[in-house]
Amino acid sequence: MAAAAPVQWQDCTEMLGVEAEYVPAGLECGTVEVPVDYTAPDGAKTEVALTRIKASSGQARSAVFGNPGGPGNYALNFWSPAFDGTAPAGLYENHDLVAVQPRGLYGSNPMTCDVAFVGPTTANALHDACFGTDPAYMASFTTENAARDMNAVRESLGLAEIDYVGVSYGTAIGTDFATLFPEQTGRMVLDSNTHPDWRWSQQAEQGALAQERRLNDIFAWIAERDDYYGLGDTPLKVFHSWKWVTDQEVGGPANLTPPPAETRDLPVELRGTALERPAIDTINGTAPTLARVEGFGRAVALQGLTNNATTGLYDATVGATYSEQAWPMLAHMLKYYNDGGNIARVDYPTAARIVAAQESRSPVFRTDIEMNSIITCNETASPSNELGVMAAKADRYTGGNKLTTRAAAEAAGDDCVGWAPVARTIQPNGDALDQKPLVLHSENDAVTPIAGAHRVVETLDGTLVVVGGGQHGTFRTGNAAVDAVVMEFLETGAATPGHIEGKPSPEPLPRWGQAERAAAAQQGMSAPVAGADDWYGTHRDAGAAAAPAPVTGSVAAPAAPVAAPAPAPVIPAPAPLPTPQELHQQAEKALQDVAGQVDTAVKAMFAPHVQPAPPQG
């Protein structure tokens, strides 16, 4: 076996491209040369970058390698200390912390692909551009090679074995490393696990479905705080407050299936009566069909072409499924818009360009930007089903649920049409491990569902610790109990299966009154918002806007009159949408109509039969 290439240590400011003040104290940076193809070690070479923070005690108990996931997430800053200075006790004192940037990403020989290889009959422009540029290098972008590159860095650093912390996709790199190099595997922490049998189309499908379920948890969290936000005291009512905004977004409504109805969603006349349960069952049983019909109606009306709002609320909501700590900001955004805050809009040509950008890839393809698609398409379990992708997209364009149609497209291999897999994933095996891994997973993780953790435990005989809540990534995220379990494992190897409480549910963001607004304005943070109250908006149904909040302090007068700015171009608004209050009134009326029909039918069933009167002669 060829000797490991030495680490080429470099100045971190040059390698990372940042100013010295942003480089963490003690950070070291370098690169290691590795084979493009490990079956041909004397062939072409590439390089991978690494960072290291040595133990502050000077007596490292182990070297802990780490990866944040992706595929394609930037790894070089994985071990950077938190801005507030907090850290798990003993982590920086007792361990050398190493991060290896996977090949093809920034610092590890990224490649810009030549679009000249994209022709008029190309089924997948990314594939043809990048494989045309360097087919051998493109075929080397696999999870297995990420693990082998990590082992090459281990050898270059002269380490007999390494500990490891991997998050999300980083758990796949970890299980590959443990399977390939069990003798070099020390204490391994696998946090928020991908499913070994779902690589990768099924993983994306299950993640999309889990995100839809998690959205209902977000709406429930806001509803539980109705006395603060006033957006509805049930998840269904909050959903309609949210839908009022997202229905106006560029690209068209999301057409999600609403959360289940409950007693408080019914008209008071039905609550506590014999019709309460049938009414709730009827609402919930017909909700998917009604959402689908509504979506189809919007699609036929071409509403997606007339929408021009750019609030980003839908993307922010899906993004908030990663962490509960984002929910207060999301609720604050929703409150702002529902209370009459300005909804940003663009002109229709710009809206068309936004939709086109959402549906198309960039004309410039770089491996450090497209790595998620490259890895998953290189090693997905089965080739894509183009007809399945077309069916899912047709469903979406005719008003289907945005997340379930995305799940269907992912299951069919949407990104990988025209891309044959070039590698097979490794089935994890922990039989040869002296130290079995610690497996962490949030019970409601919407990005990597918990089934992945159970499968990893089964294949590697690991110790599962389930964390409450839905945080994606649990170590070093502010949960002291999780940090303590991980540090005990890294220090002693001891791990006990069980359940840990998640982080406490976040508190709503504080409201701003006039004093806070004035203080912020004096510091140049923001200006008063015309017509704003402490939620930065006046309710849609409140009539005329209130006067601007006064700002204390003197303001110098301008030396000369300032010309009035040119009037902004008038952007036509989309067709008016019903307010949440109007939607609620419509729902109540519909339920009352249903109740009346049910009541009439019941009375008819039990009323005595009356013979019809004879015809008049």
Phi, psi and omega in degrees: 000135180294146179294148180294142177291142180288157175287132174263097183286142184225167174287127185295326181295326179283316184290321182272343180070037180231163176288154184302327183294342180262001178271122180303146180301132176082002182287133175246146183229145179194179176226156176228134177278133181226159177290144171295318180238114183290345174280351176230070187298339179266004181274211183300149182240156170222183180224150175238146181266155176216156170234154179214138170241114184282153181303130183293338179285343184082357181232079183290130176280334177195168170255124181253114175274154182212153176214135185272352177112207183132246358299141175111359179289144180292122187259341191295336179257018185303321184263009179301134181298153177297150182298328182275003176083356181283148179199150175303134184301125176094347185296306183279337181284322193247000186221139166283133186246120187238138174231133179250125178280118180304148181303145179092349177263174181308129180089341181241054175058060175293155182235135170264126188270145184276115182287355177296340179277357178270119183250179183294338180257012182297130176271334181216103186296320179300313181300309187292322180294316186279318177291330175293326181288312181203088185296323182293318180292319179297319180292345181274355181278090180221161176296321178301316180291330174298319177293319180293323176297321177297321178292323177297320177294320176305313179297318181297330179273359178069035183259133179288323177208165180227150165271169187205142170232116178238138181242134175059238177302335175300337176290328177294318175299320181294316180292326175295316180298315182296326180284319182282324187230061184298327181287339179262002182266120175265236182270117188247127178250119181247113192243118178067074196277138167283157183272122183301333182266000185252014185281116357231344183299318182290328177297315179295320179298310183294327176295319179296319179294321179293326179295322178298319178295323182291331178302323179295329175294322178295313180298324179293321179299317180292320181296323179296343181245037183297329178295341180262313185268329181064033181256005182127142183262011173224156177303325181294319179293320177296319178305316181291328174295321177291318183295327180302325180276309186292338176295343182263359187291149173305135180097347176103166183294158179281336179054041178287152173288129185292160175297160179299141176285156176223182188305318184291351175274351181271154170301148184301333181295335183265343185290133178077008179256176178293343181270355184300305183295315176301322180295315179297316179298322179294315180300310184289326181289330182261354185303312180300319180293317180295320178297321180293317179296317179298317179298319178296319179298319178294320180295317179298324179281359179058037181297329179301334180278342182257353179285142179214018176280143181229052180284336184072015186293321180297311180297322178296324181291314177297320177297329181288350175292344179288328186204134177296337182295345178273350186294320179299319179294320178298315179298323179295318176300313182296319177299317180302310183291321181288340178262021173093010177298154184294125176268114182297137181225158176235164176287166188291324174300321178292321177299321179296322178292325178296315179298317180297320179293325178293329184267348186234157176275164175294148176289351177249124183249123178235139182294330181285346176261325187259016188297328179301311179294321183296310181297310185294324180282329178295330188227019178295153190296329183215152178300158182289156178252099187297323179294322177296320177297315180297321180294318179296319180289324176297321177299315180297314184289343178257022171100013179289162178304127187296325182275320179289327176289327174295319178300318180295320178294319178296318180299328180275357178083048186308307184293340192254015175300130181078020185225106179279135178302144181246357182212158176250140179284157183268129175282120183300145178212121182254015185301324185268005182279128173286323181245115179282150187284158168267124183249119179250143177196135174285140185293334180244029178303121183264357180262313174236096183305152190294346175303329178297321179295317180298322180290321178296318177300319181295318185280329182251000181058041183275177178257119183265127171241116181268135181251134179296159178086198184230023181297129174268108190093115188245332181280136179062036176240016177099006177260102186298326181293319177295315180301322181294319179297316181294316183292324176297321179294314180295327182278322189237342185084000182275135177210136181239128179295151179165200184231137177239139177296141174287176177298147178304148178301135184294154176272150176300153175293145181290147175285155174254127171265189182296323182295316180294322180294318180294318180297319179294320180296321179295331179271004179077015182282324181194164176254158176302145179262121182301133177074021186257146169252202185288357174252013179067024178193159176251137187303143183305325185266008187271000179087217185295149180290152177285165179290153179300147178293134181290152177243127180282160179099154181274150178234126182293139179284148179292150182291331181217155178303142179257130181296142179293140179294153178297142180299141179291147179299141181280124179256121180297135179279154176292171178304138183300140179251152177293146176286164175304323180295319178293320177299318180296318178297320178296318179297317179299316180297318179298319179293322178295323177296315178299315181299320178296320179294318178298316181298316179298318181294320180295315179299321181294326181293326187255354179287145179296143182289132182245127179291138179295147178293145179293150180296147178285133179282000000 
